[in-house]
Amino acid sequence: MDTTRIVLAARPHGEPTRDDFRTETVTLPDPQAGEALLQTVFLSLDPYMRGRMNDAKSYAAPVELGQTMVGATVSRVLEAPGGEFAPGDLVLGYGGWQTHSVEPVAGLRKLDPELAPPSTALGVLGMPGLTAYTGLLTIGQPKPGETVVVAAATGPVGATVGQIAKLKGARVVGIAGGPEKVAYLEELGFDAAIDHRAPDFVEQLTAATPDGIDVYFENVGGAVWDAVIPRLNTYARVPVCGQVATYNDTELPDGPDRVGWLMRQILQRSLTVRGFIQTEFADQTPQFLQDMGAWVRDGEVRYREHVVEGLDNAFDAFLGMLSGRNFGKTVVQVSEL
């Protein structure tokens, strides 16, 4: 079986370009016992992939040059010699940016398309949903009546964070880019929605948080983080999930060193600033699936997908996601469901 795959051809310097990737067709080995031959149906595109392109120490090993770009997938089983899956079964795997893959069956999870659309295993019922659930509830710990602010609030993590916070009785302020996204947050029931591109963004944030901020779920960094810091209350909690505004930076920004000032804010207001990767809370997955499955089924948590057709459009979709041009969870439909 041949697979068409997109590999990392060069380390990006700043924003990735097409020259940093290469498309090639290769022949896969036949699946052995304990393996499955899969056809990719949906490919997940996520901000963490930008970090994996760098040859730098991080929470996960970088993608090697010439290696298929990583990514979670919803795939159709073509063969499973050990009988663990039947041909036609849909599974959640990690095949990456390619049309077919051979993967260990131990790392696959069978999906039931009758319970939820299979693509949700890459979004609200997958890694982004688990990230929102564990980061907010384990680190943020919102209490009824507290103010929760979330950046990139129309993305798969941010939108879920805001809706869970509402279910827990918090007052929720969402930050997004553009009037259309702000309107969507209002549809979801956020108490306030702010456009970070607005010239009076700082003033809008101040007006939307008259009692300060108790939980700030950080997805963005940059100017949004700068505006949030002065609004943080004593004992505020900051789950740090991402810094998408800085992922393409190749050097420190100009200006004075503000580390000392930031550390004083943390000290003087007894802030909890906690970075996390959702895999450290993997033991919460069963409870997450139970809770989130019920919330999605009952309409208490809604989701939106940004579906791009064709593996050859993955690169443009990836750049669009990093710059905020997507609207919802970005997935590439590689083959028919």
BALOBA-1460 file (C-alpha; in Angstrom, 3 decimals):
// residues 337
<rec num="1" residu="m" x="0.000" y="0.000" z="0.000"/>
<rec num="2" residu="d" x="1.351" y="3.431" z="-0.966"/>
<rec num="3" residu="t" x="0.878" y="6.535" z="1.148"/>
<rec num="4" residu="t" x="1.165" y="10.160" z="0.108"/>
<rec num="5" residu="r" x="2.719" y="12.085" z="2.950"/>
<rec num="6" residu="i" x="3.947" y="15.558" z="3.828"/>
<rec num="7" residu="v" x="7.340" y="15.537" z="5.521"/>
<rec num="8" residu="l" x="9.377" y="18.231" z="7.240"/>
<rec num="9" residu="a" x="12.090" y="19.192" z="4.738"/>
<rec num="10" residu="a" x="13.745" y="22.080" z="6.625"/>
<rec num="11" residu="r" x="13.588" y="23.828" z="9.992"/>
<rec num="12" residu="p" x="11.428" y="26.964" z="9.659"/>
<rec num="13" residu="h" x="12.958" y="30.290" z="10.635"/>
<rec num="14" residu="g" x="9.984" y="32.361" z="11.703"/>
<rec num="15" residu="e" x="6.760" y="31.628" z="9.841"/>
<rec num="16" residu="p" x="6.917" y="28.300" z="7.985"/>
<rec num="17" residu="t" x="7.049" y="28.370" z="4.194"/>
<rec num="18" residu="r" x="6.215" y="25.751" z="1.589"/>
<rec num="19" residu="d" x="9.937" y="25.123" z="1.138"/>
<rec num="20" residu="d" x="10.000" y="23.730" z="4.683"/>
<rec num="21" residu="f" x="7.811" y="20.803" z="3.572"/>
<rec num="22" residu="r" x="7.923" y="18.143" z="0.897"/>
<rec num="23" residu="t" x="5.167" y="15.897" z="-0.464"/>
<rec num="24" residu="e" x="6.192" y="12.379" z="-1.427"/>
<rec num="25" residu="t" x="4.673" y="8.969" z="-2.092"/>
<rec num="26" residu="v" x="6.225" y="5.895" z="-0.481"/>
<rec num="27" residu="t" x="5.263" y="2.265" z="0.017"/>
<rec num="28" residu="l" x="4.227" y="1.217" z="3.512"/>
<rec num="29" residu="p" x="5.300" y="-2.100" z="5.040"/>
<rec num="30" residu="d" x="2.632" y="-4.758" z="5.400"/>
<rec num="31" residu="p" x="0.980" y="-4.658" z="8.842"/>
<rec num="32" residu="q" x="2.152" y="-7.326" z="11.251"/>
<rec num="33" residu="a" x="0.436" y="-8.844" z="14.294"/>
<rec num="34" residu="g" x="-0.346" y="-6.034" z="16.706"/>
<rec num="35" residu="e" x="-0.520" y="-3.480" z="13.880"/>
<rec num="36" residu="a" x="-3.220" y="-2.073" z="11.619"/>
<rec num="37" residu="l" x="-3.192" y="-0.604" z="8.130"/>
<rec num="38" residu="l" x="-5.241" y="2.591" z="8.168"/>
<rec num="39" residu="q" x="-6.675" y="5.063" z="5.681"/>
<rec num="40" residu="t" x="-6.769" y="8.620" z="7.014"/>
<rec num="41" residu="v" x="-10.206" y="10.228" z="6.981"/>
<rec num="42" residu="f" x="-9.593" y="13.353" z="9.102"/>
<rec num="43" residu="l" x="-6.294" y="14.969" z="10.106"/>
<rec num="44" residu="s" x="-6.123" y="17.322" z="13.078"/>
<rec num="45" residu="l" x="-4.141" y="20.565" z="12.759"/>
<rec num="46" residu="d" x="-3.052" y="22.059" z="16.088"/>
<rec num="47" residu="p" x="-0.768" y="24.910" z="17.210"/>
<rec num="48" residu="y" x="1.638" y="22.565" z="19.048"/>
<rec num="49" residu="m" x="2.847" y="21.340" z="15.642"/>
<rec num="50" residu="r" x="4.788" y="24.576" z="15.114"/>
<rec num="51" residu="g" x="6.947" y="23.825" z="18.145"/>
<rec num="52" residu="r" x="7.617" y="20.296" z="16.955"/>
<rec num="53" residu="m" x="9.252" y="21.744" z="13.819"/>
<rec num="54" residu="n" x="12.046" y="23.305" z="15.890"/>
<rec num="55" residu="d" x="15.171" y="21.418" z="16.887"/>
<rec num="56" residu="a" x="14.873" y="22.515" z="20.492"/>
<rec num="57" residu="k" x="14.286" y="20.874" z="23.837"/>
<rec num="58" residu="s" x="10.599" y="20.725" z="24.696"/>
<rec num="59" residu="y" x="8.006" y="18.430" z="26.219"/>
<rec num="60" residu="a" x="8.112" y="16.258" z="23.085"/>
<rec num="61" residu="a" x="10.840" y="15.320" z="20.626"/>
<rec num="62" residu="p" x="11.063" y="17.441" z="17.470"/>
<rec num="63" residu="v" x="9.994" y="16.079" z="14.114"/>
<rec num="64" residu="e" x="13.118" y="14.847" z="12.349"/>
<rec num="65" residu="l" x="13.923" y="16.167" z="8.892"/>
<rec num="66" residu="g" x="12.411" y="13.827" z="6.332"/>
<rec num="67" residu="q" x="9.854" y="12.540" z="8.852"/>
<rec num="68" residu="t" x="6.094" y="12.699" z="8.305"/>
<rec num="69" residu="m" x="4.575" y="15.684" z="10.077"/>
<rec num="70" residu="v" x="2.872" y="14.521" z="13.249"/>
<rec num="71" residu="g" x="-0.822" y="14.797" z="13.966"/>
<rec num="72" residu="a" x="-3.814" y="12.987" z="15.397"/>
<rec num="73" residu="t" x="-6.080" y="11.297" z="12.881"/>
<rec num="74" residu="v" x="-9.441" y="9.647" z="12.521"/>
<rec num="75" residu="s" x="-8.801" y="6.681" z="10.244"/>
<rec num="76" residu="r" x="-10.573" y="3.733" z="8.668"/>
<rec num="77" residu="v" x="-9.156" y="0.284" z="9.345"/>
<rec num="78" residu="l" x="-8.181" y="-1.537" z="6.150"/>
<rec num="79" residu="e" x="-6.366" y="-4.492" z="7.712"/>
<rec num="80" residu="a" x="-5.676" y="-5.708" z="11.252"/>
<rec num="81" residu="p" x="-3.968" y="-9.127" z="11.058"/>
<rec num="82" residu="g" x="-4.446" y="-9.782" z="14.770"/>
<rec num="83" residu="g" x="-8.212" y="-9.295" z="14.598"/>
<rec num="84" residu="e" x="-8.290" y="-6.449" z="17.108"/>
<rec num="85" residu="f" x="-10.313" y="-4.351" z="14.667"/>
<rec num="86" residu="a" x="-12.533" y="-5.192" z="11.712"/>
<rec num="87" residu="p" x="-12.083" y="-3.633" z="8.284"/>
<rec num="88" residu="g" x="-14.187" y="-0.486" z="8.152"/>
<rec num="89" residu="d" x="-13.859" y="0.346" z="11.854"/>
<rec num="90" residu="l" x="-13.095" y="3.995" z="12.583"/>
<rec num="91" residu="v" x="-10.274" y="4.637" z="15.054"/>
<rec num="92" residu="l" x="-8.506" y="7.550" z="16.678"/>
<rec num="93" residu="g" x="-4.791" y="7.319" z="15.981"/>
<rec num="94" residu="y" x="-1.694" y="9.364" z="15.283"/>
<rec num="95" residu="g" x="-0.928" y="8.781" z="11.621"/>
<rec num="96" residu="g" x="0.157" y="12.340" z="10.870"/>
<rec num="97" residu="w" x="0.049" y="14.220" z="7.580"/>
<rec num="98" residu="q" x="-0.471" y="11.300" z="5.202"/>
<rec num="99" residu="t" x="-3.158" y="9.363" z="3.384"/>
<rec num="100" residu="h" x="-2.385" y="5.937" z="4.911"/>
<rec num="101" residu="s" x="-0.421" y="4.628" z="7.885"/>
<rec num="102" residu="v" x="0.561" y="1.482" z="9.724"/>
<rec num="103" residu="e" x="0.158" y="1.901" z="13.492"/>
<rec num="104" residu="p" x="0.329" y="-0.279" z="16.617"/>
<rec num="105" residu="v" x="-3.171" y="-1.294" z="17.622"/>
<rec num="106" residu="a" x="-2.326" y="-0.577" z="21.262"/>
<rec num="107" residu="g" x="-2.338" y="3.143" z="20.449"/>
<rec num="108" residu="l" x="-5.702" y="3.155" z="18.675"/>
<rec num="109" residu="r" x="-9.156" y="3.820" z="20.112"/>
<rec num="110" residu="k" x="-12.265" y="2.599" z="18.322"/>
<rec num="111" residu="l" x="-14.865" y="5.274" z="17.647"/>
<rec num="112" residu="d" x="-18.621" y="4.877" z="17.564"/>
<rec num="113" residu="p" x="-20.058" y="7.175" z="14.866"/>
<rec num="114" residu="e" x="-23.529" y="6.676" z="16.358"/>
<rec num="115" residu="l" x="-22.490" y="8.501" z="19.555"/>
<rec num="116" residu="a" x="-20.886" y="11.565" z="17.943"/>
<rec num="117" residu="p" x="-19.502" y="12.638" z="14.562"/>
<rec num="118" residu="p" x="-16.078" y="10.963" z="14.269"/>
<rec num="119" residu="s" x="-14.258" y="14.266" z="13.693"/>
<rec num="120" residu="t" x="-15.142" y="15.343" z="17.250"/>
<rec num="121" residu="a" x="-12.530" y="12.841" z="18.470"/>
<rec num="122" residu="l" x="-9.995" y="15.410" z="17.224"/>
<rec num="123" residu="g" x="-11.732" y="18.345" z="18.896"/>
<rec num="124" residu="v" x="-14.281" y="18.698" z="21.640"/>
<rec num="125" residu="l" x="-14.135" y="14.960" z="22.491"/>
<rec num="126" residu="g" x="-10.407" y="14.690" z="21.869"/>
<rec num="127" residu="m" x="-7.127" y="16.321" z="22.834"/>
<rec num="128" residu="p" x="-8.369" y="19.948" z="22.686"/>
<rec num="129" residu="g" x="-11.433" y="19.084" z="24.785"/>
<rec num="130" residu="l" x="-9.324" y="17.215" z="27.350"/>
<rec num="131" residu="t" x="-6.907" y="20.167" z="27.437"/>
<rec num="132" residu="a" x="-9.756" y="22.562" z="28.205"/>
<rec num="133" residu="y" x="-11.360" y="20.243" z="30.757"/>
<rec num="134" residu="t" x="-8.246" y="19.398" z="32.751"/>
<rec num="135" residu="g" x="-6.544" y="22.775" z="32.510"/>
<rec num="136" residu="l" x="-9.605" y="24.686" z="33.652"/>
<rec num="137" residu="l" x="-10.891" y="22.320" z="36.332"/>
<rec num="138" residu="t" x="-7.602" y="21.020" z="37.739"/>
<rec num="139" residu="i" x="-5.533" y="24.219" z="37.588"/>
<rec num="140" residu="g" x="-8.052" y="27.046" z="37.174"/>
<rec num="141" residu="q" x="-10.597" y="25.629" z="39.624"/>
<rec num="142" residu="p" x="-13.297" y="28.245" z="38.889"/>
<rec num="143" residu="k" x="-15.793" y="28.919" z="41.640"/>
<rec num="144" residu="p" x="-19.365" y="30.189" z="41.223"/>
<rec num="145" residu="g" x="-19.390" y="33.942" z="40.756"/>
<rec num="146" residu="e" x="-15.718" y="34.233" z="39.847"/>
<rec num="147" residu="t" x="-14.573" y="35.860" z="36.598"/>
<rec num="148" residu="v" x="-12.917" y="33.584" z="34.043"/>
<rec num="149" residu="v" x="-11.213" y="35.091" z="30.996"/>
<rec num="150" residu="v" x="-10.084" y="32.947" z="28.072"/>
<rec num="151" residu="a" x="-8.052" y="33.987" z="25.035"/>
<rec num="152" residu="a" x="-8.434" y="32.487" z="21.549"/>
<rec num="153" residu="a" x="-11.948" y="31.876" z="22.769"/>
<rec num="154" residu="t" x="-13.458" y="30.596" z="19.523"/>
<rec num="155" residu="g" x="-10.783" y="27.930" z="19.101"/>
<rec num="156" residu="p" x="-11.446" y="24.317" z="20.105"/>
<rec num="157" residu="v" x="-9.795" y="24.769" z="23.513"/>
<rec num="158" residu="g" x="-10.972" y="28.298" z="24.294"/>
<rec num="159" residu="a" x="-14.620" y="27.797" z="23.347"/>
<rec num="160" residu="t" x="-14.760" y="24.654" z="25.470"/>
<rec num="161" residu="v" x="-13.087" y="26.369" z="28.420"/>
<rec num="162" residu="g" x="-15.642" y="29.150" z="28.373"/>
<rec num="163" residu="q" x="-18.631" y="26.830" z="28.200"/>
<rec num="164" residu="i" x="-17.355" y="24.602" z="31.012"/>
<rec num="165" residu="a" x="-16.717" y="27.678" z="33.143"/>
<rec num="166" residu="k" x="-20.323" y="28.767" z="32.562"/>
<rec num="167" residu="l" x="-21.523" y="25.313" z="33.634"/>
<rec num="168" residu="k" x="-19.542" y="25.771" z="36.849"/>
<rec num="169" residu="g" x="-21.288" y="29.074" z="37.598"/>
<rec num="170" residu="a" x="-18.516" y="31.495" z="36.644"/>
<rec num="171" residu="r" x="-18.809" y="34.781" z="34.795"/>
<rec num="172" residu="v" x="-17.007" y="34.268" z="31.471"/>
<rec num="173" residu="v" x="-15.230" y="36.792" z="29.255"/>
<rec num="174" residu="g" x="-13.959" y="35.598" z="25.869"/>
<rec num="175" residu="i" x="-11.233" y="37.254" z="23.788"/>
<rec num="176" residu="a" x="-11.196" y="36.621" z="20.038"/>
<rec num="177" residu="g" x="-10.163" y="38.281" z="16.772"/>
<rec num="178" residu="g" x="-12.827" y="39.983" z="14.683"/>
<rec num="179" residu="p" x="-16.534" y="40.861" z="14.947"/>
<rec num="180" residu="e" x="-17.744" y="37.509" z="13.572"/>
<rec num="181" residu="k" x="-15.925" y="35.583" z="16.270"/>
<rec num="182" residu="v" x="-17.104" y="37.980" z="18.964"/>
<rec num="183" residu="a" x="-20.696" y="37.437" z="17.820"/>
<rec num="184" residu="y" x="-20.197" y="33.664" z="18.010"/>
<rec num="185" residu="l" x="-19.050" y="33.919" z="21.643"/>
<rec num="186" residu="e" x="-22.211" y="35.838" z="22.440"/>
<rec num="187" residu="e" x="-24.218" y="33.017" z="20.814"/>
<rec num="188" residu="l" x="-22.441" y="30.533" z="23.086"/>
<rec num="189" residu="g" x="-23.599" y="32.470" z="26.139"/>
<rec num="190" residu="f" x="-20.368" y="34.179" z="27.180"/>
<rec num="191" residu="d" x="-21.102" y="37.085" z="29.505"/>
<rec num="192" residu="a" x="-18.815" y="39.386" z="27.519"/>
<rec num="193" residu="a" x="-16.831" y="39.053" z="24.295"/>
<rec num="194" residu="i" x="-13.960" y="41.309" z="23.241"/>
<rec num="195" residu="d" x="-12.095" y="41.789" z="19.969"/>
<rec num="196" residu="h" x="-8.362" y="41.914" z="20.703"/>
<rec num="197" residu="r" x="-7.860" y="43.719" z="17.379"/>
<rec num="198" residu="a" x="-9.990" y="46.666" z="18.502"/>
<rec num="199" residu="p" x="-8.006" y="49.875" z="19.151"/>
<rec num="200" residu="d" x="-9.632" y="50.182" z="22.588"/>
<rec num="201" residu="f" x="-9.090" y="46.520" z="23.518"/>
<rec num="202" residu="v" x="-7.488" y="47.340" z="26.874"/>
<rec num="203" residu="e" x="-10.355" y="49.633" z="27.821"/>
<rec num="204" residu="q" x="-12.909" y="46.994" z="26.768"/>
<rec num="205" residu="l" x="-11.171" y="44.364" z="28.891"/>
<rec num="206" residu="t" x="-11.194" y="46.682" z="31.890"/>
<rec num="207" residu="a" x="-14.911" y="47.381" z="31.452"/>
<rec num="208" residu="a" x="-15.690" y="43.669" z="31.037"/>
<rec num="209" residu="t" x="-13.848" y="42.724" z="34.237"/>
<rec num="210" residu="p" x="-15.000" y="45.290" z="36.822"/>
<rec num="211" residu="d" x="-14.186" y="42.880" z="39.657"/>
<rec num="212" residu="g" x="-10.876" y="41.785" z="38.188"/>
<rec num="213" residu="i" x="-9.940" y="38.346" z="36.835"/>
<rec num="214" residu="d" x="-9.867" y="35.202" z="38.985"/>
<rec num="215" residu="v" x="-8.932" y="32.680" z="36.277"/>
<rec num="216" residu="y" x="-7.154" y="33.483" z="33.017"/>
<rec num="217" residu="f" x="-6.801" y="30.567" z="30.602"/>
<rec num="218" residu="e" x="-3.770" y="31.477" z="28.505"/>
<rec num="219" residu="n" x="-3.700" y="30.383" z="24.875"/>
<rec num="220" residu="v" x="-2.130" y="33.392" z="23.194"/>
<rec num="221" residu="g" x="0.504" y="35.443" z="25.050"/>
<rec num="222" residu="g" x="1.730" y="38.661" z="23.472"/>
<rec num="223" residu="a" x="-0.348" y="41.810" z="23.775"/>
<rec num="224" residu="v" x="-3.348" y="39.939" z="25.195"/>
<rec num="225" residu="w" x="-1.288" y="38.680" z="28.143"/>
<rec num="226" residu="d" x="0.107" y="42.184" z="28.682"/>
<rec num="227" residu="a" x="-3.445" y="43.539" z="28.959"/>
<rec num="228" residu="v" x="-4.590" y="40.776" z="31.306"/>
<rec num="229" residu="i" x="-1.811" y="40.958" z="33.914"/>
<rec num="230" residu="p" x="-2.958" y="44.213" z="35.578"/>
<rec num="231" residu="r" x="-6.506" y="42.811" z="35.903"/>
<rec num="232" residu="l" x="-5.522" y="39.644" z="37.796"/>
<rec num="233" residu="n" x="-6.889" y="39.428" z="41.329"/>
<rec num="234" residu="t" x="-5.027" y="38.217" z="44.397"/>
<rec num="235" residu="y" x="-4.866" y="34.390" z="44.260"/>
<rec num="236" residu="a" x="-5.771" y="34.357" z="40.551"/>
<rec num="237" residu="r" x="-4.975" y="31.134" z="38.692"/>
<rec num="238" residu="v" x="-3.427" y="31.113" z="35.221"/>
<rec num="239" residu="p" x="-3.380" y="27.759" z="33.370"/>
<rec num="240" residu="v" x="-0.830" y="28.285" z="30.582"/>
<rec num="241" residu="c" x="-1.905" y="26.170" z="27.619"/>
<rec num="242" residu="g" x="-0.314" y="27.984" z="24.679"/>
<rec num="243" residu="q" x="1.472" y="31.088" z="23.393"/>
<rec num="244" residu="v" x="0.394" y="31.110" z="19.764"/>
<rec num="245" residu="a" x="1.275" y="34.798" z="19.327"/>
<rec num="246" residu="t" x="4.955" y="33.967" z="19.790"/>
<rec num="247" residu="y" x="5.327" y="30.562" z="18.103"/>
<rec num="248" residu="n" x="7.061" y="32.016" z="15.031"/>
<rec num="249" residu="d" x="9.403" y="34.298" z="17.013"/>
<rec num="250" residu="t" x="13.092" y="33.662" z="16.497"/>
<rec num="251" residu="e" x="14.445" y="36.076" z="19.108"/>
<rec num="252" residu="l" x="13.350" y="37.969" z="22.194"/>
<rec num="253" residu="p" x="11.261" y="41.115" z="21.553"/>
<rec num="254" residu="d" x="12.811" y="44.551" z="21.740"/>
<rec num="255" residu="g" x="12.362" y="46.574" z="24.887"/>
<rec num="256" residu="p" x="13.264" y="46.344" z="28.563"/>
<rec num="257" residu="d" x="13.587" y="43.066" z="30.421"/>
<rec num="258" residu="r" x="10.198" y="42.647" z="32.150"/>
<rec num="259" residu="v" x="10.897" y="39.355" z="33.921"/>
<rec num="260" residu="g" x="11.535" y="41.071" z="37.255"/>
<rec num="261" residu="w" x="8.315" y="43.087" z="36.967"/>
<rec num="262" residu="l" x="6.306" y="39.960" z="36.124"/>
<rec num="263" residu="m" x="7.779" y="38.054" z="39.050"/>
<rec num="264" residu="r" x="6.787" y="40.898" z="41.380"/>
<rec num="265" residu="q" x="3.189" y="40.661" z="40.145"/>
<rec num="266" residu="i" x="3.217" y="36.918" z="40.836"/>
<rec num="267" residu="l" x="4.651" y="37.477" z="44.302"/>
<rec num="268" residu="q" x="2.602" y="40.480" z="45.377"/>
<rec num="269" residu="r" x="-0.742" y="39.009" z="44.266"/>
<rec num="270" residu="s" x="-0.001" y="35.367" z="45.138"/>
<rec num="271" residu="l" x="-0.690" y="34.280" z="41.578"/>
<rec num="272" residu="t" x="-0.624" y="30.659" z="40.437"/>
<rec num="273" residu="v" x="0.867" y="30.489" z="36.936"/>
<rec num="274" residu="r" x="1.009" y="26.840" z="35.859"/>
<rec num="275" residu="g" x="2.051" y="25.531" z="32.485"/>
<rec num="276" residu="f" x="0.694" y="22.122" z="31.556"/>
<rec num="277" residu="i" x="0.460" y="19.516" z="28.821"/>
<rec num="278" residu="q" x="-2.773" y="17.538" z="28.739"/>
<rec num="279" residu="t" x="-0.927" y="14.201" z="28.752"/>
<rec num="280" residu="e" x="-0.025" y="14.710" z="32.408"/>
<rec num="281" residu="f" x="-3.735" y="14.459" z="33.193"/>
<rec num="282" residu="a" x="-4.336" y="11.391" z="31.027"/>
<rec num="283" residu="d" x="-5.817" y="9.538" z="34.002"/>
<rec num="284" residu="q" x="-8.791" y="11.935" z="33.813"/>
<rec num="285" residu="t" x="-9.691" y="10.801" z="30.278"/>
<rec num="286" residu="p" x="-12.515" y="8.411" z="31.280"/>
<rec num="287" residu="q" x="-14.207" y="11.069" z="33.432"/>
<rec num="288" residu="f" x="-13.658" y="13.649" z="30.701"/>
<rec num="289" residu="l" x="-15.286" y="11.461" z="28.062"/>
<rec num="290" residu="q" x="-18.217" y="10.790" z="30.363"/>
<rec num="291" residu="d" x="-18.764" y="14.440" z="31.292"/>
<rec num="292" residu="m" x="-18.047" y="15.975" z="27.899"/>
<rec num="293" residu="g" x="-20.021" y="13.318" z="26.059"/>
<rec num="294" residu="a" x="-23.065" y="14.173" z="28.168"/>
<rec num="295" residu="w" x="-22.579" y="17.930" z="27.789"/>
<rec num="296" residu="v" x="-22.258" y="17.676" z="24.000"/>
<rec num="297" residu="r" x="-25.205" y="15.297" z="23.739"/>
<rec num="298" residu="d" x="-27.399" y="17.614" z="25.842"/>
<rec num="299" residu="g" x="-26.315" y="20.739" z="23.979"/>
<rec num="300" residu="e" x="-24.664" y="22.271" z="27.046"/>
<rec num="301" residu="v" x="-21.327" y="22.408" z="25.210"/>
<rec num="302" residu="r" x="-21.382" y="23.344" z="21.541"/>
<rec num="303" residu="y" x="-18.536" y="23.117" z="19.059"/>
<rec num="304" residu="r" x="-17.572" y="24.423" z="15.651"/>
<rec num="305" residu="e" x="-15.306" y="22.854" z="13.044"/>
<rec num="306" residu="h" x="-13.232" y="24.436" z="10.292"/>
<rec num="307" residu="v" x="-13.000" y="21.660" z="7.693"/>
<rec num="308" residu="v" x="-10.481" y="21.874" z="4.858"/>
<rec num="309" residu="e" x="-10.739" y="19.436" z="1.948"/>
<rec num="310" residu="g" x="-7.642" y="17.565" z="0.770"/>
<rec num="311" residu="l" x="-4.234" y="16.780" z="2.216"/>
<rec num="312" residu="d" x="-2.615" y="19.126" z="-0.313"/>
<rec num="313" residu="n" x="-4.343" y="22.038" z="1.456"/>
<rec num="314" residu="a" x="-2.958" y="21.142" z="4.899"/>
<rec num="315" residu="f" x="-0.076" y="23.635" z="4.719"/>
<rec num="316" residu="d" x="-2.250" y="26.666" z="3.945"/>
<rec num="317" residu="a" x="-4.755" y="25.573" z="6.584"/>
<rec num="318" residu="f" x="-1.948" y="25.253" z="9.126"/>
<rec num="319" residu="l" x="-0.658" y="28.766" z="8.473"/>
<rec num="320" residu="g" x="-4.201" y="30.094" z="8.625"/>
<rec num="321" residu="m" x="-4.720" y="28.476" z="12.008"/>
<rec num="322" residu="l" x="-1.514" y="29.983" z="13.427"/>
<rec num="323" residu="s" x="-2.597" y="33.458" z="12.280"/>
<rec num="324" residu="g" x="-6.186" y="33.105" z="13.506"/>
<rec num="325" residu="r" x="-7.850" y="32.812" z="10.096"/>
<rec num="326" residu="n" x="-9.567" y="29.569" z="11.123"/>
<rec num="327" residu="f" x="-12.906" y="29.552" z="12.915"/>
<rec num="328" residu="g" x="-13.251" y="26.583" z="15.242"/>
<rec num="329" residu="k" x="-11.362" y="23.293" z="15.290"/>
<rec num="330" residu="t" x="-9.263" y="22.912" z="12.141"/>
<rec num="331" residu="v" x="-9.413" y="19.491" z="10.512"/>
<rec num="332" residu="v" x="-8.369" y="18.331" z="7.081"/>
<rec num="333" residu="q" x="-10.697" y="15.841" z="5.398"/>
<rec num="334" residu="v" x="-8.259" y="13.539" z="3.639"/>
<rec num="335" residu="s" x="-10.745" y="10.940" z="2.335"/>
<rec num="336" residu="e" x="-14.487" y="10.304" z="2.355"/>
<rec num="337" residu="l" x="-16.062" y="9.222" z="5.640"/>
